[in-house]
Structure formats: C-alpha cells, structure tokens
Amino acid sequence: MTELDPHTLRVAASLVRSRIKTLKLDGRMDGLQRLGAQRTLTQLAVDLEVSADHVGPPRRRKRKA
C-alpha cells in the first residue's frame, strides 16, 4: 500500500471519537487522567481528519433511483 486511503482515516477518526465518549465511564482513571486522555484523543481525531482531507475528498453516497 503506497497511498493513504481517506475513507480509512475518517473511520479511524470516528473510532477515536467514540472512545472519547466512553472515557466518562472509565472508573480506573481520575478526572485529570480522563481530561488528558480526552485532549490527546481529540487531537488525534482532528489530525486524522485533516490528513484525510489532504489525501482525498470524502466519499459520496450513491443516490437511490
């Protein structure tokens, strides 16, 4: 694989964002750890989306006739 796939990058960003939502439920982490993890994961998701935008346009959904 020589090129990055923008769809795959967007899916990865979506998975990261879903993990951010579950951080509130993680009882093993205190508030500061959750905040740090949330910031780091948010930055990762933004970076993935920017990379996807740079690599190629979003997929267009096919219209149903």
All heavy atoms as TSV, in Angstrom:
chain	resi	resn	atom	element	x	y	z
A	1	MET	N	N	0.850	-1.162	0.000
A	1	MET	CA	C	0.000	0.000	0.000
A	1	MET	C	C	0.903	1.235	0.000
A	1	MET	O	O	1.616	1.500	0.959
A	1	MET	CB	C	-0.908	-0.039	1.221
A	1	MET	CG	C	-1.802	1.126	1.352
A	1	MET	SD	S	-2.832	0.895	2.815
A	1	MET	CE	C	-4.185	1.876	2.364
A	2	THR	N	N	0.841	1.989	-1.058
A	2	THR	CA	C	1.697	3.157	-1.169
A	2	THR	C	C	0.963	4.452	-0.869
A	2	THR	O	O	1.595	5.452	-0.596
A	2	THR	CB	C	2.301	3.250	-2.577
A	2	THR	OG1	O	1.241	3.332	-3.522
A	2	THR	CG2	C	3.175	2.050	-2.864
A	3	GLU	N	N	-0.351	4.429	-0.927
A	3	GLU	CA	C	-1.133	5.642	-0.683
A	3	GLU	C	C	-2.048	5.459	0.514
A	3	GLU	O	O	-2.507	4.362	0.796
A	3	GLU	CB	C	-1.982	5.971	-1.901
A	3	GLU	CG	C	-1.187	6.350	-3.124
A	3	GLU	CD	C	-2.086	6.745	-4.276
A	3	GLU	OE1	O	-3.231	7.141	-4.041
A	3	GLU	OE2	O	-1.629	6.638	-5.408
A	4	LEU	N	N	-2.308	6.567	1.196
A	4	LEU	CA	C	-3.262	6.536	2.295
A	4	LEU	C	C	-4.673	6.596	1.736
A	4	LEU	O	O	-4.939	7.285	0.758
A	4	LEU	CB	C	-3.032	7.716	3.223
A	4	LEU	CG	C	-1.750	7.701	4.025
A	4	LEU	CD1	C	-1.594	9.012	4.768
A	4	LEU	CD2	C	-1.769	6.558	5.015
A	5	ASP	N	N	-5.560	5.898	2.374
A	5	ASP	CA	C	-6.960	5.882	1.974
A	5	ASP	C	C	-7.727	6.862	2.865
A	5	ASP	O	O	-7.788	6.673	4.083
A	5	ASP	CB	C	-7.512	4.469	2.135
A	5	ASP	CG	C	-8.974	4.361	1.811
A	5	ASP	OD1	O	-9.499	5.228	1.089
A	5	ASP	OD2	O	-9.608	3.398	2.275
A	6	PRO	N	N	-8.320	7.921	2.284
A	6	PRO	CA	C	-9.009	8.900	3.119
A	6	PRO	C	C	-10.190	8.315	3.887
A	6	PRO	O	O	-10.475	8.725	5.009
A	6	PRO	CB	C	-9.458	9.982	2.131
A	6	PRO	CG	C	-9.330	9.400	0.793
A	6	PRO	CD	C	-8.344	8.285	0.878
A	7	HIS	N	N	-10.866	7.335	3.300
A	7	HIS	CA	C	-12.001	6.715	3.990
A	7	HIS	C	C	-11.529	6.006	5.261
A	7	HIS	O	O	-12.156	6.117	6.315
A	7	HIS	CB	C	-12.727	5.744	3.066
A	7	HIS	CG	C	-13.844	5.014	3.728
A	7	HIS	ND1	N	-14.996	5.645	4.129
A	7	HIS	CD2	C	-13.971	3.719	4.103
A	7	HIS	CE1	C	-15.796	4.764	4.704
A	7	HIS	NE2	N	-15.193	3.592	4.705
A	8	THR	N	N	-10.422	5.301	5.174
A	8	THR	CA	C	-9.878	4.599	6.332
A	8	THR	C	C	-9.471	5.588	7.431
A	8	THR	O	O	-9.721	5.350	8.619
A	8	THR	CB	C	-8.666	3.740	5.921
A	8	THR	OG1	O	-9.080	2.836	4.890
A	8	THR	CG2	C	-8.102	2.967	7.091
A	9	LEU	N	N	-8.885	6.701	7.049
A	9	LEU	CA	C	-8.511	7.720	8.037
A	9	LEU	C	C	-9.751	8.285	8.726
A	9	LEU	O	O	-9.749	8.512	9.938
A	9	LEU	CB	C	-7.725	8.839	7.363
A	9	LEU	CG	C	-6.324	8.464	6.870
A	9	LEU	CD1	C	-5.742	9.595	6.031
A	9	LEU	CD2	C	-5.415	8.128	8.028
A	10	ARG	N	N	-10.822	8.494	7.971
A	10	ARG	CA	C	-12.050	9.031	8.566
A	10	ARG	C	C	-12.702	8.011	9.499
A	10	ARG	O	O	-13.252	8.371	10.536
A	10	ARG	CB	C	-13.006	9.472	7.473
A	10	ARG	CG	C	-12.554	10.738	6.788
A	10	ARG	CD	C	-13.562	11.268	5.775
A	10	ARG	NE	N	-13.042	12.467	5.154
A	10	ARG	CZ	C	-12.322	12.478	4.032
A	10	ARG	NH1	N	-12.069	11.362	3.398
A	10	ARG	NH2	N	-11.874	13.619	3.542
A	11	VAL	N	N	-12.634	6.747	9.139
A	11	VAL	CA	C	-13.170	5.698	10.013
A	11	VAL	C	C	-12.363	5.648	11.305
A	11	VAL	O	O	-12.920	5.533	12.399
A	11	VAL	CB	C	-13.184	4.324	9.297
A	11	VAL	CG1	C	-13.475	3.197	10.277
A	11	VAL	CG2	C	-14.203	4.327	8.173
A	12	ALA	N	N	-11.053	5.752	11.191
A	12	ALA	CA	C	-10.199	5.755	12.391
A	12	ALA	C	C	-10.536	6.950	13.283
A	12	ALA	O	O	-10.627	6.811	14.506
A	12	ALA	CB	C	-8.732	5.785	11.985
A	13	ALA	N	N	-10.756	8.108	12.690
A	13	ALA	CA	C	-11.135	9.292	13.471
A	13	ALA	C	C	-12.468	9.065	14.177
A	13	ALA	O	O	-12.647	9.452	15.332
A	13	ALA	CB	C	-11.214	10.518	12.565
A	14	SER	N	N	-13.392	8.419	13.497
A	14	SER	CA	C	-14.694	8.117	14.091
A	14	SER	C	C	-14.549	7.168	15.281
A	14	SER	O	O	-15.204	7.346	16.317
A	14	SER	CB	C	-15.615	7.515	13.035
A	14	SER	OG	O	-16.817	7.090	13.600
A	15	LEU	N	N	-13.693	6.174	15.142
A	15	LEU	CA	C	-13.447	5.236	16.244
A	15	LEU	C	C	-12.813	5.938	17.436
A	15	LEU	O	O	-13.177	5.667	18.589
A	15	LEU	CB	C	-12.551	4.089	15.771
A	15	LEU	CG	C	-13.184	3.117	14.786
A	15	LEU	CD1	C	-12.132	2.155	14.235
A	15	LEU	CD2	C	-14.317	2.362	15.431
A	16	VAL	N	N	-11.897	6.848	17.168
A	16	VAL	CA	C	-11.268	7.607	18.249
A	16	VAL	C	C	-12.317	8.459	18.962
A	16	VAL	O	O	-12.356	8.528	20.192
A	16	VAL	CB	C	-10.112	8.474	17.706
A	16	VAL	CG1	C	-9.621	9.448	18.760
A	16	VAL	CG2	C	-8.967	7.597	17.223
A	17	ARG	N	N	-13.194	9.111	18.194
A	17	ARG	CA	C	-14.238	9.939	18.802
A	17	ARG	C	C	-15.208	9.092	19.647
A	17	ARG	O	O	-15.675	9.544	20.696
A	17	ARG	CB	C	-14.992	10.713	17.739
A	17	ARG	CG	C	-14.144	11.798	17.119
A	17	ARG	CD	C	-14.972	12.798	16.359
A	17	ARG	NE	N	-14.135	13.733	15.638
A	17	ARG	CZ	C	-13.524	14.786	16.176
A	17	ARG	NH1	N	-13.642	15.017	17.448
A	17	ARG	NH2	N	-12.788	15.589	15.441
A	18	SER	N	N	-15.486	7.864	19.217
A	18	SER	CA	C	-16.366	7.012	20.028
A	18	SER	C	C	-15.671	6.608	21.323
A	18	SER	O	O	-16.316	6.469	22.361
A	18	SER	CB	C	-16.820	5.787	19.242
A	18	SER	OG	O	-15.749	4.903	19.009
A	19	ARG	N	N	-14.365	6.440	21.287
A	19	ARG	CA	C	-13.610	6.127	22.514
A	19	ARG	C	C	-13.639	7.309	23.478
A	19	ARG	O	O	-13.712	7.136	24.687
A	19	ARG	CB	C	-12.169	5.742	22.163
A	19	ARG	CG	C	-11.301	5.485	23.368
A	19	ARG	CD	C	-11.792	4.319	24.194
A	19	ARG	NE	N	-10.920	4.131	25.339
A	19	ARG	CZ	C	-11.345	3.973	26.572
A	19	ARG	NH1	N	-12.635	3.943	26.830
A	19	ARG	NH2	N	-10.506	3.807	27.559
A	20	ILE	N	N	-13.593	8.521	22.951
A	20	ILE	CA	C	-13.651	9.712	23.792
A	20	ILE	C	C	-14.953	9.712	24.598
A	20	ILE	O	O	-14.963	10.051	25.783
A	20	ILE	CB	C	-13.532	10.990	22.934
A	20	ILE	CG1	C	-12.129	11.101	22.336
A	20	ILE	CG2	C	-13.847	12.226	23.757
A	20	ILE	CD1	C	-12.000	12.175	21.270
A	21	LYS	N	N	-16.045	9.314	23.960
A	21	LYS	CA	C	-17.350	9.308	24.634
A	21	LYS	C	C	-17.385	8.314	25.793
A	21	LYS	O	O	-18.092	8.520	26.771
A	21	LYS	CB	C	-18.454	8.992	23.636
A	21	LYS	CG	C	-18.684	10.084	22.630
A	21	LYS	CD	C	-19.748	9.695	21.639
A	21	LYS	CE	C	-19.895	10.758	20.569
A	21	LYS	NZ	N	-20.861	10.362	19.540
A	22	THR	N	N	-16.625	7.234	25.688
A	22	THR	CA	C	-16.646	6.209	26.743
A	22	THR	C	C	-15.683	6.512	27.891
A	22	THR	O	O	-15.694	5.806	28.898
A	22	THR	CB	C	-16.328	4.816	26.167
A	22	THR	OG1	O	-15.018	4.814	25.619
A	22	THR	CG2	C	-17.338	4.410	25.109
A	23	LEU	N	N	-14.860	7.532	27.753
A	23	LEU	CA	C	-13.911	7.861	28.817
A	23	LEU	C	C	-14.607	8.220	30.125
A	23	LEU	O	O	-14.084	7.953	31.203
A	23	LEU	CB	C	-13.010	9.019	28.402
A	23	LEU	CG	C	-11.863	8.662	27.467
A	23	LEU	CD1	C	-11.141	9.938	27.041
A	23	LEU	CD2	C	-10.898	7.705	28.120
A	24	LYS	N	N	-15.774	8.832	30.044
A	24	LYS	CA	C	-16.513	9.230	31.250
A	24	LYS	C	C	-16.865	8.030	32.122
A	24	LYS	O	O	-17.013	8.146	33.320
A	24	LYS	CB	C	-17.803	9.945	30.863
A	24	LYS	CG	C	-17.605	11.233	30.137
A	24	LYS	CD	C	-18.947	11.809	29.769
A	24	LYS	CE	C	-18.834	12.736	28.585
A	24	LYS	NZ	N	-20.111	13.153	28.082
A	25	LEU	N	N	-16.997	6.870	31.488
A	25	LEU	CA	C	-17.423	5.675	32.196
A	25	LEU	C	C	-16.263	4.874	32.793
A	25	LEU	O	O	-16.502	3.918	33.512
A	25	LEU	CB	C	-18.223	4.777	31.244
A	25	LEU	CG	C	-19.403	5.442	30.524
A	25	LEU	CD1	C	-19.999	4.479	29.515
A	25	LEU	CD2	C	-20.440	5.905	31.524
A	26	ASP	N	N	-15.034	5.271	32.490
A	26	ASP	CA	C	-13.865	4.510	32.934
A	26	ASP	C	C	-13.542	4.856	34.378
A	26	ASP	O	O	-12.976	5.907	34.679
A	26	ASP	CB	C	-12.673	4.804	32.024
A	26	ASP	CG	C	-11.531	3.828	32.217
A	26	ASP	OD1	O	-11.556	3.071	33.218
A	26	ASP	OD2	O	-10.633	3.809	31.385
A	27	GLY	N	N	-13.892	3.982	35.295
A	27	GLY	CA	C	-13.674	4.202	36.714
A	27	GLY	C	C	-12.233	4.064	37.159
A	27	GLY	O	O	-11.876	4.430	38.271
A	28	ARG	N	N	-11.378	3.533	36.312
A	28	ARG	CA	C	-9.972	3.346	36.670
A	28	ARG	C	C	-9.166	4.639	36.554
A	28	ARG	O	O	-8.067	4.728	37.058
A	28	ARG	CB	C	-9.335	2.287	35.770
A	28	ARG	CG	C	-9.947	0.906	35.946
A	28	ARG	CD	C	-9.422	-0.042	34.898
A	28	ARG	NE	N	-9.920	0.422	33.598
A	28	ARG	CZ	C	-9.378	0.085	32.441
A	28	ARG	NH1	N	-8.341	-0.695	32.402
A	28	ARG	NH2	N	-9.887	0.532	31.315
A	29	MET	N	N	-9.723	5.635	35.877
A	29	MET	CA	C	-8.996	6.888	35.657
A	29	MET	C	C	-9.599	8.000	36.511
A	29	MET	O	O	-10.806	8.081	36.666
A	29	MET	CB	C	-9.092	7.288	34.182
A	29	MET	CG	C	-8.517	6.270	33.218
A	29	MET	SD	S	-8.851	6.709	31.510
A	29	MET	CE	C	-7.665	7.981	31.234
A	30	ASP	N	N	-8.736	8.847	37.060
A	30	ASP	CA	C	-9.259	10.010	37.778
A	30	ASP	C	C	-9.565	11.124	36.775
A	30	ASP	O	O	-9.340	10.976	35.573
A	30	ASP	CB	C	-8.303	10.474	38.878
A	30	ASP	CG	C	-6.991	11.050	38.348
A	30	ASP	OD1	O	-6.926	11.452	37.170
A	30	ASP	OD2	O	-6.034	11.110	39.130
A	31	GLY	N	N	-10.078	12.239	37.258
A	31	GLY	CA	C	-10.511	13.318	36.379
A	31	GLY	C	C	-9.407	13.887	35.510
A	31	GLY	O	O	-9.610	14.166	34.334
A	32	LEU	N	N	-8.218	14.069	36.095
A	32	LEU	CA	C	-7.109	14.620	35.315
A	32	LEU	C	C	-6.637	13.653	34.240
A	32	LEU	O	O	-6.287	14.058	33.137
A	32	LEU	CB	C	-5.950	15.005	36.235
A	32	LEU	CG	C	-6.196	16.223	37.122
A	32	LEU	CD1	C	-5.009	16.443	38.056
A	32	LEU	CD2	C	-6.440	17.464	36.284
A	33	GLN	N	N	-6.631	12.366	34.555
A	33	GLN	CA	C	-6.236	11.379	33.553
A	33	GLN	C	C	-7.244	11.362	32.401
A	33	GLN	O	O	-6.868	11.294	31.237
A	33	GLN	CB	C	-6.144	9.988	34.172
A	33	GLN	CG	C	-4.957	9.815	35.084
A	33	GLN	CD	C	-4.987	8.465	35.782
A	33	GLN	OE1	O	-6.028	8.000	36.220
A	33	GLN	NE2	N	-3.833	7.849	35.897
A	34	ARG	N	N	-8.528	11.423	32.744
A	34	ARG	CA	C	-9.557	11.443	31.695
A	34	ARG	C	C	-9.421	12.685	30.833
A	34	ARG	O	O	-9.545	12.634	29.616
A	34	ARG	CB	C	-10.955	11.367	32.304
A	34	ARG	CG	C	-11.364	9.971	32.708
A	34	ARG	CD	C	-12.850	9.892	32.990
A	34	ARG	NE	N	-13.252	10.711	34.118
A	34	ARG	CZ	C	-13.279	10.301	35.379
A	34	ARG	NH1	N	-12.933	9.065	35.674
A	34	ARG	NH2	N	-13.660	11.105	36.343
A	35	LEU	N	N	-9.177	13.830	31.473
A	35	LEU	CA	C	-9.025	15.076	30.730
A	35	LEU	C	C	-7.820	15.007	29.789
A	35	LEU	O	O	-7.905	15.401	28.628
A	35	LEU	CB	C	-8.869	16.254	31.687
A	35	LEU	CG	C	-8.743	17.635	31.059
A	35	LEU	CD1	C	-9.977	17.965	30.232
A	35	LEU	CD2	C	-8.518	18.680	32.128
A	36	GLY	N	N	-6.720	14.493	30.281
A	36	GLY	CA	C	-5.527	14.342	29.442
A	36	GLY	C	C	-5.754	13.390	28.285
A	36	GLY	O	O	-5.352	13.665	27.147
A	37	ALA	N	N	-6.419	12.279	28.571
A	37	ALA	CA	C	-6.714	11.313	27.518
A	37	ALA	C	C	-7.681	11.907	26.501
A	37	ALA	O	O	-7.517	11.719	25.297
A	37	ALA	CB	C	-7.298	10.034	28.122
A	38	GLN	N	N	-8.667	12.645	26.986
A	38	GLN	CA	C	-9.642	13.256	26.078
A	38	GLN	C	C	-8.966	14.263	25.153
A	38	GLN	O	O	-9.227	14.279	23.953
A	38	GLN	CB	C	-10.754	13.928	26.868
A	38	GLN	CG	C	-11.819	14.538	25.972
A	38	GLN	CD	C	-12.964	15.142	26.768
A	38	GLN	OE1	O	-12.981	15.094	27.990
A	38	GLN	NE2	N	-13.901	15.713	26.077
A	39	ARG	N	N	-8.096	15.078	25.700
A	39	ARG	CA	C	-7.393	16.066	24.868
A	39	ARG	C	C	-6.513	15.384	23.825
A	39	ARG	O	O	-6.473	15.789	22.668
A	39	ARG	CB	C	-6.544	16.976	25.740
A	39	ARG	CG	C	-7.349	17.975	26.515
A	39	ARG	CD	C	-6.466	18.856	27.351
A	39	ARG	NE	N	-7.254	19.833	28.093
A	39	ARG	CZ	C	-6.788	20.550	29.082
A	39	ARG	NH1	N	-5.542	20.423	29.466
A	39	ARG	NH2	N	-7.566	21.410	29.695
A	40	THR	N	N	-5.793	14.359	24.257
A	40	THR	CA	C	-4.901	13.651	23.339
A	40	THR	C	C	-5.690	12.968	22.237
A	40	THR	O	O	-5.335	13.052	21.054
A	40	THR	CB	C	-4.053	12.624	24.109
A	40	THR	OG1	O	-3.304	13.303	25.117
A	40	THR	CG2	C	-3.117	11.873	23.185
A	41	LEU	N	N	-6.766	12.284	22.614
A	41	LEU	CA	C	-7.576	11.587	21.614
A	41	LEU	C	C	-8.294	12.564	20.682
A	41	LEU	O	O	-8.429	12.295	19.489
A	41	LEU	CB	C	-8.582	10.659	22.299
A	41	LEU	CG	C	-7.979	9.443	22.986
A	41	LEU	CD1	C	-9.052	8.681	23.758
A	41	LEU	CD2	C	-7.305	8.528	21.978
A	42	THR	N	N	-8.729	13.694	21.215
A	42	THR	CA	C	-9.365	14.701	20.373
A	42	THR	C	C	-8.375	15.223	19.339
A	42	THR	O	O	-8.712	15.367	18.155
A	42	THR	CB	C	-9.912	15.864	21.226
A	42	THR	OG1	O	-10.879	15.343	22.136
A	42	THR	CG2	C	-10.544	16.938	20.371
A	43	GLN	N	N	-7.154	15.485	19.763
A	43	GLN	CA	C	-6.139	15.954	18.818
A	43	GLN	C	C	-5.844	14.889	17.773
A	43	GLN	O	O	-5.661	15.200	16.587
A	43	GLN	CB	C	-4.856	16.348	19.556
A	43	GLN	CG	C	-3.814	16.972	18.645
A	43	GLN	CD	C	-4.302	18.251	18.008
A	43	GLN	OE1	O	-4.798	19.134	18.690
A	43	GLN	NE2	N	-4.174	18.367	16.697
A	44	LEU	N	N	-5.795	13.626	18.170
A	44	LEU	CA	C	-5.575	12.536	17.224
A	44	LEU	C	C	-6.694	12.491	16.185
A	44	LEU	O	O	-6.435	12.360	14.988
A	44	LEU	CB	C	-5.472	11.199	17.955
A	44	LEU	CG	C	-5.368	9.956	17.079
A	44	LEU	CD1	C	-4.139	10.007	16.187
A	44	LEU	CD2	C	-5.383	8.703	17.933
A	45	ALA	N	N	-7.945	12.611	16.631
A	45	ALA	CA	C	-9.079	12.583	15.707
A	45	ALA	C	C	-9.006	13.747	14.720
A	45	ALA	O	O	-9.240	13.559	13.516
A	45	ALA	CB	C	-10.395	12.618	16.478
A	46	VAL	N	N	-8.666	14.926	15.217
A	46	VAL	CA	C	-8.536	16.098	14.332
A	46	VAL	C	C	-7.411	15.865	13.324
A	46	VAL	O	O	-7.576	16.132	12.122
A	46	VAL	CB	C	-8.280	17.375	15.161
A	46	VAL	CG1	C	-7.873	18.538	14.273
A	46	VAL	CG2	C	-9.517	17.725	15.969
A	47	ASP	N	N	-6.291	15.362	13.787
A	47	ASP	CA	C	-5.161	15.094	12.886
A	47	ASP	C	C	-5.533	14.085	11.808
A	47	ASP	O	O	-5.159	14.238	10.638
A	47	ASP	CB	C	-3.950	14.594	13.673
A	47	ASP	CG	C	-3.317	15.660	14.546
A	47	ASP	OD1	O	-3.643	16.860	14.352
A	47	ASP	OD2	O	-2.515	15.298	15.429
A	48	LEU	N	N	-6.255	13.040	12.190
A	48	LEU	CA	C	-6.683	12.042	11.208
A	48	LEU	C	C	-7.619	12.650	10.168
A	48	LEU	O	O	-7.508	12.366	8.968
A	48	LEU	CB	C	-7.368	10.860	11.907
A	48	LEU	CG	C	-6.448	9.934	12.692
A	48	LEU	CD1	C	-7.268	8.989	13.566
A	48	LEU	CD2	C	-5.546	9.148	11.753
A	49	GLU	N	N	-8.551	13.486	10.615
A	49	GLU	CA	C	-9.485	14.106	9.677
A	49	GLU	C	C	-8.781	15.082	8.743
A	49	GLU	O	O	-9.076	15.128	7.546
A	49	GLU	CB	C	-10.606	14.805	10.442
A	49	GLU	CG	C	-11.545	13.820	11.096
A	49	GLU	CD	C	-12.522	14.468	12.055
A	49	GLU	OE1	O	-12.348	15.659	12.378
A	49	GLU	OE2	O	-13.452	13.776	12.472
A	50	VAL	N	N	-7.833	15.854	9.265
A	50	VAL	CA	C	-7.074	16.772	8.415
A	50	VAL	C	C	-6.256	15.988	7.392
A	50	VAL	O	O	-6.199	16.354	6.215
A	50	VAL	CB	C	-6.167	17.690	9.273
A	50	VAL	CG1	C	-5.166	18.443	8.423
A	50	VAL	CG2	C	-7.020	18.650	10.082
A	51	SER	N	N	-5.651	14.899	7.827
A	51	SER	CA	C	-4.895	14.055	6.899
A	51	SER	C	C	-5.804	13.479	5.821
A	51	SER	O	O	-5.429	13.432	4.647
A	51	SER	CB	C	-4.198	12.915	7.652
A	51	SER	OG	O	-3.243	13.427	8.541
A	52	ALA	N	N	-6.993	13.050	6.213
A	52	ALA	CA	C	-7.946	12.505	5.237
A	52	ALA	C	C	-8.355	13.567	4.225
A	52	ALA	O	O	-8.442	13.291	3.022
A	52	ALA	CB	C	-9.177	11.957	5.960
A	53	ASP	N	N	-8.586	14.789	4.698
A	53	ASP	CA	C	-8.945	15.881	3.790
A	53	ASP	C	C	-7.804	16.198	2.828
A	53	ASP	O	O	-8.031	16.543	1.675
A	53	ASP	CB	C	-9.330	17.138	4.570
A	53	ASP	CG	C	-10.647	16.989	5.309
A	53	ASP	OD1	O	-11.434	16.076	4.967
A	53	ASP	OD2	O	-10.886	17.777	6.242
A	54	HIS	N	N	-6.589	16.073	3.310
A	54	HIS	CA	C	-5.424	16.347	2.467
A	54	HIS	C	C	-5.235	15.256	1.411
A	54	HIS	O	O	-4.847	15.545	0.281
A	54	HIS	CB	C	-4.172	16.455	3.341
A	54	HIS	CG	C	-2.931	16.733	2.563
A	54	HIS	ND1	N	-2.667	17.958	1.995
A	54	HIS	CD2	C	-1.874	15.937	2.252
A	54	HIS	CE1	C	-1.513	17.892	1.352
A	54	HIS	NE2	N	-1.010	16.689	1.504
A	55	VAL	N	N	-5.509	14.014	1.775
A	55	VAL	CA	C	-5.290	12.882	0.871
A	55	VAL	C	C	-6.350	12.817	-0.220
A	55	VAL	O	O	-6.051	12.518	-1.367
A	55	VAL	CB	C	-5.250	11.553	1.662
A	55	VAL	CG1	C	-5.229	10.363	0.746
A	55	VAL	CG2	C	-4.042	11.536	2.575
A	56	GLY	N	N	-7.599	13.084	0.144
A	56	GLY	CA	C	-8.641	12.991	-0.871
A	56	GLY	C	C	-9.981	13.443	-0.348
A	56	GLY	O	O	-10.175	13.597	0.856
A	57	PRO	N	N	-10.912	13.659	-1.259
A	57	PRO	CA	C	-12.245	14.112	-0.861
A	57	PRO	C	C	-13.035	13.007	-0.175
A	57	PRO	O	O	-12.714	11.823	-0.337
A	57	PRO	CB	C	-12.892	14.508	-2.178
A	57	PRO	CG	C	-12.207	13.655	-3.190
A	57	PRO	CD	C	-10.804	13.467	-2.684
A	58	PRO	N	N	-14.075	13.381	0.572
A	58	PRO	CA	C	-14.921	12.358	1.199
A	58	PRO	C	C	-15.661	11.557	0.141
A	58	PRO	O	O	-15.903	12.033	-0.969
A	58	PRO	CB	C	-15.904	13.147	2.054
A	58	PRO	CG	C	-15.611	14.578	1.853
A	58	PRO	CD	C	-14.481	14.717	0.901
A	59	ARG	N	N	-15.997	10.347	0.503
A	59	ARG	CA	C	-16.784	9.507	-0.411
A	59	ARG	C	C	-18.178	10.085	-0.554
A	59	ARG	O	O	-18.768	10.560	0.406
A	59	ARG	CB	C	-16.920	8.087	0.131
A	59	ARG	CG	C	-15.711	7.254	-0.049
A	59	ARG	CD	C	-16.038	5.835	0.352
A	59	ARG	NE	N	-14.874	4.993	0.166
A	59	ARG	CZ	C	-14.832	3.733	0.498
A	59	ARG	NH1	N	-15.873	3.163	1.056
A	59	ARG	NH2	N	-13.747	3.021	0.303
A	60	ARG	N	N	-18.684	10.004	-1.753
A	60	ARG	CA	C	-20.050	10.463	-1.980
A	60	ARG	C	C	-20.957	9.253	-1.954
A	60	ARG	O	O	-20.638	8.203	-2.491
A	60	ARG	CB	C	-20.163	11.162	-3.322
A	60	ARG	CG	C	-19.380	12.436	-3.358
A	60	ARG	CD	C	-19.597	13.142	-4.638
A	60	ARG	NE	N	-18.788	14.367	-4.647
A	60	ARG	CZ	C	-18.863	15.265	-5.573
A	60	ARG	NH1	N	-19.685	15.111	-6.570
A	60	ARG	NH2	N	-18.096	16.334	-5.498
A	61	ARG	N	N	-22.097	9.439	-1.314
A	61	ARG	CA	C	-23.062	8.351	-1.265
A	61	ARG	C	C	-23.785	8.252	-2.594
A	61	ARG	O	O	-24.108	9.254	-3.215
A	61	ARG	CB	C	-24.078	8.585	-0.154
A	61	ARG	CG	C	-23.438	8.531	1.206
A	61	ARG	CD	C	-24.503	8.738	2.267
A	61	ARG	NE	N	-23.881	8.754	3.561
A	61	ARG	CZ	C	-24.152	7.854	4.485
A	61	ARG	NH1	N	-25.002	6.918	4.260
A	61	ARG	NH2	N	-23.531	7.909	5.649
A	62	LYS	N	N	-24.018	7.031	-3.010
A	62	LYS	CA	C	-24.744	6.824	-4.262
A	62	LYS	C	C	-26.223	7.118	-4.028
A	62	LYS	O	O	-26.788	6.717	-3.015
A	62	LYS	CB	C	-24.573	5.390	-4.747
A	62	LYS	CG	C	-23.154	5.074	-5.147
A	62	LYS	CD	C	-23.040	3.659	-5.644
A	62	LYS	CE	C	-21.605	3.337	-6.029
A	62	LYS	NZ	N	-21.466	1.961	-6.484
A	63	ARG	N	N	-26.806	7.812	-4.957
A	63	ARG	CA	C	-28.227	8.098	-4.864
A	63	ARG	C	C	-29.037	6.899	-5.276
A	63	ARG	O	O	-28.708	6.192	-6.221
A	63	ARG	CB	C	-28.603	9.260	-5.777
A	63	ARG	CG	C	-28.113	10.579	-5.309
A	63	ARG	CD	C	-28.681	11.639	-6.193
A	63	ARG	NE	N	-28.317	12.948	-5.700
A	63	ARG	CZ	C	-28.719	14.054	-6.242
A	63	ARG	NH1	N	-29.484	14.026	-7.310
A	63	ARG	NH2	N	-28.348	15.213	-5.735
A	64	LYS	N	N	-30.109	6.669	-4.532
A	64	LYS	CA	C	-31.020	5.599	-4.900
A	64	LYS	C	C	-31.998	6.153	-5.920
A	64	LYS	O	O	-32.563	7.223	-5.749
A	64	LYS	CB	C	-31.775	5.079	-3.678
A	64	LYS	CG	C	-30.869	4.359	-2.720
A	64	LYS	CD	C	-31.658	3.792	-1.578
A	64	LYS	CE	C	-30.734	3.061	-0.616
A	64	LYS	NZ	N	-31.466	2.500	0.495
A	65	ALA	N	N	-32.205	5.422	-6.977
A	65	ALA	CA	C	-33.084	5.897	-8.050
A	65	ALA	C	C	-34.531	5.632	-7.759
A	65	ALA	O	O	-34.987	4.964	-6.968
A	65	ALA	CB	C	-32.696	5.242	-9.361
